[in-house]
Amino acid sequence: MSSRPLQSAVTTALAVATAAAFALTAAPAHAASDPDPSVWTQLSKTTQATAKYGYEKFATADGYARTDTCVADPTERGMGYHYVNPANIDSVDPQKPAALVYADGFTNEYTGTSSGGARKLVAVEWVVKDTGQAAPTLFGQTFQKGQLPGYFTLHAWLYKPNSAGLFAAWNPGVVCPTV
C-alpha cells in the first residue's frame, strides 16, 4: 500500500486544523454574555470583507459616507462615528454591513485612559428599514428596534472589545468628544 494517500490525508487534516485554530484565535475576546463560539465562524466572512476599512480612506472610496457626529448616550457611553453605504441598507449579508463605526482612539473602560489618535474602525452595523415586518436576524441575533427610528439595527463589535457584548448597541469603551 502506498503512503501517498495517507500522507495527503494527514496534510489536509493538518491544514484544516490550522485554519480552524487561526479562525478561533483571530477573534478578539469579549464579555461572557457573548453568543456561542461558533458565531465566530460566521463572522469571519464579515471580518474578511471589512478589515481593509481599518484604513479609513478605503471606506470612503468604497461608498461609505463619512459622518462627523459621534453618537453617544450619557448612560450607555458611545457608538462612534457611522460611515454609511446606502447601497447596503436592507442587506443582511454578513459581507455587506450598511455602516462602519469608527471612534477617536480608544478609552480603556477599566482604567479610564485614552489612547487618543485618529479614528479607528471599532464595529460594523447592519441597517434594515422597518416596513412592519418582523425584526430580521443575523448570526442568531435579532436586530434591535428603536436605535434608529424607522429601522432595525445590529452592531458587531469586531474591532474593539465590548464589555456589554459583541452585539450590543452601545460600547462603554467608546467615548465621544465633548463640545
Long-range contacts (C-beta under 8 A, 24 or more apart in sequence): 28-158, 28-159, 28-160, 28-161, 29-161, 30-157, 30-161, 30-162, 30-165, 30-166, 31-161, 31-162, 31-163, 31-164, 31-165, 31-166, 33-165, 34-165, 34-166, 34-167, 35-139, 35-140, 35-141, 35-166, 35-167, 36-140, 39-139, 39-140, 39-166, 42-94, 42-139, 43-94, 43-139, 43-156, 43-158, 45-94, 45-95, 46-94, 46-95, 46-97, 46-124, 46-156, 46-158, 47-158, 48-95, 49-94, 49-95, 49-96, 50-97, 50-100, 50-121, 50-124, 50-158, 53-100, 53-121, 54-120, 54-121, 54-159, 56-83, 56-102, 56-118, 56-119, 56-121, 59-83, 59-100, 59-121, 63-87, 64-99, 64-100, 70-103, 70-104, 70-176, 70-177, 71-176, 72-174, 72-175, 72-176, 73-170, 76-164, 76-169, 76-170, 76-172, 77-109, 77-170, 77-171, 77-172, 77-173, 77-174, 77-175, 78-103, 78-170, 78-171, 78-174, 78-175, 78-176, 79-123, 79-155, 79-169, 79-170, 79-171, 79-174, 80-122, 80-123, 80-171, 80-174, 80-176, 81-119, 82-125, 84-127, 88-126, 88-127, 89-127, 89-128, 89-129, 90-127, 90-128, 90-129, 91-126, 91-128, 92-126, 92-128, 92-136, 92-137, 92-138, 94-138, 94-139, 97-124, 97-125, 97-126, 97-156, 98-125, 98-126, 98-127, 99-124, 99-125, 99-126, 99-127, 100-124, 100-125, 101-125, 101-155, 103-160, 103-174, 103-175, 104-176, 104-177, 106-160, 106-173, 106-174, 107-173, 107-174, 107-175, 108-173, 109-163, 109-172, 109-173, 114-175, 120-159, 120-160, 121-159, 122-157, 122-159, 122-160, 122-171, 122-174, 123-155, 123-156, 123-157, 123-158, 123-159, 123-160, 123-162, 123-171, 124-155, 124-156, 124-158, 125-153, 125-154, 125-155, 125-156, 126-153, 126-154, 127-151, 127-152, 127-153, 128-152, 128-153, 139-167, 141-167, 144-169
